Amino acid sequence: MLPELSQTQSRWEAAGSTPRNGKATVSSSSLNSFAGRSLLLLCPPLASRPAVAAEEGGETAGGRSAMAGSDLSPPDPAATGVAIVIMGVSGCGKSTVAAMLADALGCGFVEADDHHSHANKDKMSNGVPLTDEDRLPWLESLRDTIRERLGRGEDVAVSCSALRLKYREVLRQGDVSYKPGSYGACRVKFVCLEASAEVIAERVRCRAAEGGHFMPASLVRSQLDLLEIDAAEGITVIDATVPAHAIVQATVAQFRDELASTAR
């Protein structure tokens, strides 16, 4: 094995674990039934501002480049703040929801797509799924951005597919206090938007026809096949066909006690 690939494998092994099936789901009827009441119940005890299209390597809304990496200042472990990652396959609406969430909280918004390399975007545009080797530098860049925001005691809303447990483990390392498996204590939280393959494929087709994204509908199945959630992670899965504003309200309510933005 080439040295660089061996190092990459070791980095994945340090972050990954074997997933178990299971997830906490929230349907549209569940969200509607909680209207006007506390939505903290949406998280079972398992443990609008438009998005800013940043230049590759440029700044995202509310902060500096996620590509800065090694230039980051040492984070303050005592700082508060939460990173909420709105996750799911392409076309689930995560960018819209994350941008609206950032607006509601008055915090920074990070669009993971802005931090893909040109090579990654070219592969996806041509209908070629990314490999783990393609994804790892991208995830590490996002981890560093999250670490910087949390180190300043800020909340941040992130839109990222984060389809596999080992991908999410890389992002969780944005919390310098995170210990593998201590999901509840981690300051990097995940909310997954989910819809049927038919709904997702139609959304992606419409978006591609409008020239609004590099992801073709042909890659939807590969993303759905990758999606996995370990029940122990305590990730709330929400129906992606629910109105975005309702998802934002539910998310703010769910994490209210942990957010720096709502603690003031």
Protein Blocks (a to p, Z undefined) as FASTA:
>chain_A
ZZklmmmmmmmmmmgccddeddddddfklmmmmgoiafklmmccehpacdddddehiace
hiacfklmmmpccddfkbgcdddddeddehilmmmmmmmmmmmnopacddfklmpcfklm
mmmmnopacdfklmmmmmmmmmmmmmmmmmnopacddddfklafklmmmmmmmpmkbcgh
ilmlpcbdcddddddfklmmmmmmmmmmnopafbdfklmmmmmmmpccdfklopacddfk
bcfklmmmmmmmmmmmmpmklmZZ
